[in-house]
Amino acid sequence: AGELASKLPAQRWCWCSSIIGAATARLEMRVLPMLVTLTDYRHDAALRAMAHLGAPEVALFMGRALSRGASRRSLGQQWVRHFPEAAASGAIPLMHGNGEERAVAAVLLQTLDGIGHRDIALNHWNQGSSRSRNCREAALA
């Protein structure tokens, strides 16, 4: 299904948000490219599906959700609580990105800190590059 969806124009399949959850449950990370495309058309449905994926690749989207309205913020917080390792691991490369990505990384790290997972964030920083270690105090401040 993920391969088929990648070959079809998004406008042809994006309306079928009722099957997104089932496709995500069955295909897991193989459906992520489809969900990324879907964020342009059915953002909330894509976010709800991504919330079931405990992968660092989802961190950018969940970090953005933390900065949005109450329902999206709640979804982002639930994801960070459920997948703190993925949130920390996904935040590290975002710290080296553009301004928005750095802001998203900071929100993810602050959320981890706020729910008592500073140790997980610091462990990932320590495993990362020296550039990451130099940024950690500013991000967790």
ABEGO torsion letter per residue (X at the ends): XAAAAAABBAAAAAABAAAAAAAAAAAEAAAAAAAAAAAAABAAAAAAAAAABBBAAAAAAAAAAAABBAAAAAAAAAAAAABAAAAAAAAAAAAABBAAAAAAAAAAAAAAAAAGAAAAAAAAAAABBAAAAAAAAAAAX
